[in-house]
Amino acid sequence: MSAADRARAAMVDALCTAGRVRSPAVEQALRAVPRHLFLPGASVAAAYADGAVAVQHVDGAATSSASQPSMVAIMLEQLDLRPGHRVLEIGAGTGWNAALMARIVGAAGHVTTVDIDADLVAGTLGHLAAADVSGVEVVCGDGALGHPAAAPYDRIVLTVGSDDVWPAWVAQLAPGGRLLLPLALRGSQLSMALDLAPDGTLHSHSQRTCGFIRLRGMGASARPAVALPGGVALHGPDDGPAPDRAAVAAALADPGPLVDSPVVVGPADTWDGFGLWLALTDPGALRLVAGGPDSGLPDPLGPAGAVACAAPAGEDSGIAVVVVRDGPAAVRAYGPGGPAQARRMLAALEAWAEVGAPAAPEWRFTIVSGPPPPAAPPSGVSTVRMAHCHLLARLP
Ligand SMILES: C[S@@+](CC[C@H](N)C(=O)[O-])C[C@H]1O[C@@H](n2cnc3c(N)ncnc32)[C@H](O)[C@@H]1O
């Protein structure tokens, strides 16, 4: 057994022990496909560590990576591939995930993988040949349009984040097919598995927390993150009025009091627990993420960033930011309008706790093409408008 084989076996053992790998098909594929051959520029140790490995940067930002093995395993379990399935992947990257999928669908199935970048496509082809993988067609194109030539697909998977569900993906799914994508929801991002119903709507089967780099090309976000002082990035809202950068920066330079909340918020809750709740129930919610350890703010923003309520314009400009501590959380008010925003945030925290502090897996989502109807949604249902569709979210 080579050092690479031993490292791969150890990686898969750890993924199984952690419960990331659940099915024999996913386990066998991860054991069989040599990830280091898809990362010729990385050491064997890096290729088999449980981390994403960036393979391309543009202006200092990663534009392609081999995704983190545990996230790949989680998504393969969500995808539920079967022998004979026809699969479209958007985001070929190194080709590692395409090779894993080809292994699972077998000779009777077929994998088409698309990347927008011709250099990456050339690399993908080379890696697949080096690993002696067959059954994968590699296409250079903009995945927002899918790949109609090989449709319909039993499964369509994006390994790159999107803030919309493009009509081509729905049109190219076979009846009863599944679309799996990292979907951005007002600053949160969920790996969402959606099953196609006969009426063309998509219904969530499962969702997991994730954080993927975003689509380039036609599907690039119309509302990229706004850079604030101290390396802080401001995300969202995607579908409401754009926040006023200068007003947000001015408010953050004016920290006010810290107000205690009785509600316990863990670090992960700012992403897919309370953070997701606020994003879905308060269209004006924002997310602040610090690029480095020193944001210049009085409270650390945490690895998942912090959620904020804001009225960032006019004389009452103000922001309230959730502060995660051991035990009950607090809310920091910023700017002259901060105390009013803090009251809004404290009420949202209590509302989240009252419904049992739900996290991402507990929500049920439906994607419907086109804009939402003018009538308000039924009580308990939140609507998020996207460019080509709208999302309905509810708790069961
Ligand atoms: C996280 S990487 C994918 C990882 C890959 N599945 C692997 O196994 O290595 C995301 C990829 O999406 C690609 N991408 C970005 N926008 C795209 C688009 N509009 N269409 C197709 N691919 C796109 C990037 O070039 C990048 O290679």
The ligand as a Gaussian input file, in Angstrom:
#p B3LYP/6-31G(d) Opt

LIG

0 1
 C      -15.723000      24.504000      -5.718000
 S      -15.250000      24.363000      -7.385000
 C      -15.912000      22.779000      -7.843000
 C      -15.191000      21.606000      -7.257000
 C      -15.257000      20.380000      -8.128000
 N      -16.576000      19.802000      -8.184000
 C      -14.190000      19.364000      -7.768000
 O      -14.534000      18.172000      -7.519000
 O      -13.019000      19.722000      -7.757000
 C      -16.405000      25.431000      -8.242000
 C      -16.197000      25.427000      -9.724000
 O      -17.313000      26.074000     -10.318000
 C      -16.855000      26.671000     -11.512000
 N      -17.845000      27.641000     -12.004000
 C      -18.072000      28.908000     -11.565000
 N      -19.059000      29.476000     -12.283000
 C      -19.464000      28.547000     -13.182000
 C      -20.452000      28.540000     -14.194000
 N      -21.237000      29.613000     -14.425000
 N      -20.611000      27.422000     -14.933000
 C      -19.824000      26.332000     -14.715000
 N      -18.867000      26.286000     -13.764000
 C      -18.693000      27.376000     -13.001000
 C      -15.525000      27.273000     -11.118000
 O      -14.717000      27.565000     -12.227000
 C      -14.976000      26.194000     -10.191000
 O      -14.121000      25.335000     -10.897000

